[in-house]
Amino acid sequence: LTKTNREFLTADELKRLEYTAIDSKRLRSVKDMFLFTCYTGLSYCDLMELRETNLVYGLDGNLWIITSRKKNDNPVKIPLLPKPLALIDQYKMNVEAIVNNTIFPAISNQKMNAYLKEVATLAKITKNLTFHMGRHTFATTVALSNGMPIETISKLLGHTKLTTTQIYAKVVEEKVAEDMRLLREKLGGAITSS
């Protein structure tokens, strides 16, 4: 049985990444696209194909991404949070994105992951940052940790089976267990009654 590694950014790491100032335009774009995935759960290939036509106002009057996953052709409907909305606005005048008729400029997955290592260094993140980690961060840190039901997360990620999404719940449970273990150690194993 092989253990699936589902590394993700913690809330602190995500915040640190957001607030890290980056001078390089290339690295700033990579950081922005990664953050977009952290707040939408889109995969690399779905993000690269994201177009203005995929942005539609939903029943709630807010902007949604409506697309199909390239991997399995499953329909995906994602209501947009304020951070990804701001990123879309930020790239409206990006020449490369305009030429490609996409929301974001194109970059290969290989280069994206190589540049993410530089971004991680600047943000003082020691994890091996990969673009796919953005999806894991969305599922765990952004959605599950904030009380979103796993069925909803499964829909947002475009998973065909709920069991695929349940891996993230296990990761969160493991984190809770580890946090409690650390708390137990800090308290010396004894809790006093008042």
N, C-alpha and C positions, 0 to 999 in steps of 0.2 A: 504493500500500500504506500503510494508516494504522497507525501504531504504537500498540498498546494500552498505555495507561499503567497499570501494576500497582503503584502505590505501596503501601508497607507500612511498618510501624514496625519499626525495628531492635530488637534485644534490649535495648539501653540505653534507647531511647525507651519501650519497653513497660514496663520496670522503673520508669522515671521516672513514667510515667502511673499505675502501680499505687500508688506511694508518695506521690503528690501528695494532700495533705489538701485536701478541698473542703468548705466550710461549707454551701453551698447544697444543700438536699435534692434539688431538681430536677436540678442539675448532677451531683450524686453518683450519682443513679439513671442518668443518661445514661452517665456514666463506667463504672458497673458493668455496664450492658447491653453497652456496647462491649467491655469486657474479657471478658465472657462469650462474645462472638463471636470474640474473639482466641484463645480457648482451646477453642472448639468448631467454628468455621467456619460456624455457622448464619447464614443471610441475615436481613435485617431482617424481612421478612414471616413467615419461619418462626419467628423469635424471638418476634414479637408474638402468634403463635398457639400458642406452647408452653404445654402444660397438664400438670397433675399426671399425667394418664393417659399422657402421652408418656414418663414416667420409669419404666423397667422394669429389673429386675435381669437381667443377662445371664448367659450360661453361666459366666463367670468369677466370679460372685457380686457383681460391682460394678454400680453404677447406670449405665444407658445412656439416651440419648435415642433413642427409636424413633419416627420420623415419616416423612412424605413431603414432598418439596420442593413448595412451592406453584407454583413456576415450571414444573416439568416432570413433576410427580407421581412422580418417582423415589424409591424408598425410601431412607431414610437411617438408619443405626444408628451412633451416636456414643458410645463409652465415655467417661464423664466423668472428667476430671482433677480433682485436689483443689481448684483455684481455682474452677472453675464450680460444683462441689458446695457450696463455702462460700457462693457468691453465691445459690444456690437457697435454702439455709437462711436466709440473711439476709433474703430477701423473702417467707418463709412467712407472716408476719403483716402484709404490706403490704395495707392496706384496698382500694386501687384494684385490685390484682391479684386479691384475693379476690372482689370484686364482679364482675370480668370473667371469673373462673374461669380465670385465666392465671397463669403463674409470675411474670411481670414486669408492672409497670403499663404501660398503653397510652400511646403517644406517636406523633404523626405522624412520618413519615420526614423531612419538611421541617424540623420543629422539632428532631428528633433531630440532624440535620446542623448546624443553626444553633447548638444548644447545644454540640455537639462542638467548634466553633470556640472557644467560651469555655473549654472544658475543656483544649483544646490550649494556649491562652495560659497558663492556670494551671500546666500541666505543662511549660511552656517548650519545646513542640514546634512547630517552624516549618512543618511540612508542613500542607497543607490537609486536615485530618482529616475524613473522611466515614465513615459507618457501614460502607459496603462495604469500606473499607480494613481492617476487622477480619477479614473473610474472607481477604483477601490476607495479612494478618499471620499468621493461623493457618497458611495453606498454606506460607509461606516461613520466617518466623522461628521459629514454634513447631514445625512438623512437618518440613519438608524440611531445615532447618538442623540438626535433631537426628537426622537419619538415617532418617526414616520413608520407606518406599518410595512412589514416586509413584502406584502403583496403589492403595495403601491410602488415600492422600490423596484421590484421585479418588473413591473410594467414600464417604469421609467427607463430601466436599463435595457429593455427589449429582450429579456430572457425568455426562452421557450419553456423552461421548467422552473418551478419555484425552488426546487432543490439546489439549483445553481446559485440562486440568491441567498439561500440559507447558509452558505459558506461564510457570508459576511456577518451573520448573526453569531456564528460560532466564534469568529474573530473578536467580536465585541464582548462575548461572554468570557473568552480567554483573557481579555484586557481587564475586565471587571475582577476576575479571579486574581490576576496578578496585582492589581491595585489594592485589593483586600489583603493579600499576602503581605505587601509592603506596609500597609496600615497596621496589621497585626504585629509586625516586627517593631514598628515605631512605638506601639503601645505596650510592647513587651509581653504580649499575649494575655495581659490582664486588663479587664475593663472594670472600673470601680463603679459601684452603684451609689446613687446620691440619696 
